[in-house]
């Protein structure tokens, strides 16, 4: 039987209205200038997200989110299943790459002032994606249920307790009780594989739609000068360049996952004291060190409370950055650029300090 | 020409994906040898006291087999370090990685040709009708003048 591919295509086109999408793809343009390289970070994040989903599903086939089964199942994945340790390593490295690229993407937007009108909502959804990605990392860190992950989660889930009124409730909600137990593991697993993926996809769809609606931003000076910025068609010129970058990133990711595969620590013991040198994932190190430098008591309140409030204020300020920096071409804009530079230096210095 | 390039690209993509699909179809336990090794190790840990006294072992085959020792949960005292299950797996993985990077290099070579061609077509404004808003559009710096 001969299948008429044109008819099949027309059938799908009738139902899914694909023609306007393809037409849009061929008409869509990407501005080309000295900062165009940063446009590629956005699509790279999608690549890592896809890798996360695929490897995450493979791991979830064998993982057991119970006190007895968690570390044993990861041990089984690493020792019994063919290349299970490599799949786990790819999942772990892909998470690192994804969060690193989200951060680079956000910083690129910050320094090129691309969050300016009319792209405020795009920035805000991007910030939400960063926070959700970090929560993904936090919930995933506990799942191996080894001594380090247990201690790091105890520290991490205790931080919200410093917030007045709701703090203790938040900690109890995260832990599923007063302490980190098997219930915490179950709900972290649920968050990691069910709730957070739904949340990230919902925000991602809005983010991508906003990017398509507003188009990609041009450099600020060109916009002020009302200069016509040169552009490349999205299809095929830009997408082919993206594929080249994806290839290199994929090869780098797989190589790093092979050479620096993570090991699995000793099974967590709820009664044992916290082991020495408990450290969170690299993207939480500067926050961890910030909490450590504050003294135990600062007048009527605890040092932890002051640190948590300052961190929350910083996050809220960054979230509303497009409204705070509403004159990006003026002196105010330069101040915010320098604040961003200081923030990056602060995060790097404090992360290194935390490791020493 | 485009069709030939497309076919070459598809062929390479299939080559890249074929080991992945093969790995997905592989059994959960690599082979019988590895399984036997695993069982031996397990029996060593659980039945160590019996093995220490060889004289207790039944001498004649007529004696009914001794009761299997109850499997005790072994508490792990060492971290699990990721490692290949054998030289066969190690070789396979290294060969796969060499082949992967070779594929990436070749694919990038072809993709660069494709990019050049797409840029040339765009520069020549081949697909743009007379009334297109892109007609007098400035060319990106990467395309030159």
Boltz contact constraints between the chains, C-beta under 6 A:
constraints:
  - contact:
      token1: [A, 32]
      token2: [B, 140]
      max_distance: 6.0
  - contact:
      token1: [A, 75]
      token2: [B, 80]
      max_distance: 6.0
  - contact:
      token1: [A, 78]
      token2: [B, 80]
      max_distance: 6.0
  - contact:
      token1: [A, 81]
      token2: [B, 28]
      max_distance: 6.0
  - contact:
      token1: [A, 82]
      token2: [B, 26]
      max_distance: 6.0
  - contact:
      token1: [A, 82]
      token2: [B, 30]
      max_distance: 6.0
  - contact:
      token1: [A, 85]
      token2: [B, 82]
      max_distance: 6.0
  - contact:
      token1: [A, 228]
      token2: [B, 138]
      max_distance: 6.0
  - contact:
      token1: [A, 230]
      token2: [B, 138]
      max_distance: 6.0
  - contact:
      token1: [A, 230]
      token2: [B, 139]
      max_distance: 6.0
  - contact:
      token1: [A, 230]
      token2: [B, 140]
      max_distance: 6.0
  - contact:
      token1: [A, 232]
      token2: [B, 140]
      max_distance: 6.0
  - contact:
      token1: [A, 236]
      token2: [B, 118]
      max_distance: 6.0
  - contact:
      token1: [A, 237]
      token2: [B, 118]
      max_distance: 6.0
  - contact:
      token1: [A, 237]
      token2: [B, 122]
      max_distance: 6.0
  - contact:
      token1: [A, 240]
      token2: [B, 111]
      max_distance: 6.0
  - contact:
      token1: [A, 240]
      token2: [B, 114]
      max_distance: 6.0
  - contact:
      token1: [A, 240]
      token2: [B, 115]
      max_distance: 6.0
  - contact:
      token1: [A, 243]
      token2: [B, 111]
      max_distance: 6.0
  - contact:
      token1: [A, 244]
      token2: [B, 108]
      max_distance: 6.0
  - contact:
      token1: [A, 244]
      token2: [B, 111]
      max_distance: 6.0
  - contact:
      token1: [A, 247]
      token2: [B, 104]
      max_distance: 6.0
  - contact:
      token1: [A, 247]
      token2: [B, 107]
      max_distance: 6.0
  - contact:
      token1: [A, 247]
      token2: [B, 108]
      max_distance: 6.0
  - contact:
      token1: [A, 251]
      token2: [B, 101]
      max_distance: 6.0
  - contact:
      token1: [A, 251]
      token2: [B, 104]
      max_distance: 6.0
  - contact:
      token1: [A, 261]
      token2: [B, 82]
      max_distance: 6.0
  - contact:
      token1: [A, 263]
      token2: [B, 79]
      max_distance: 6.0
  - contact:
      token1: [A, 263]
      token2: [B, 81]
      max_distance: 6.0
  - contact:
      token1: [A, 264]
      token2: [B, 80]
      max_distance: 6.0
  - contact:
      token1: [A, 265]
      token2: [B, 79]
      max_distance: 6.0
  - contact:
      token1: [A, 267]
      token2: [B, 76]
      max_distance: 6.0
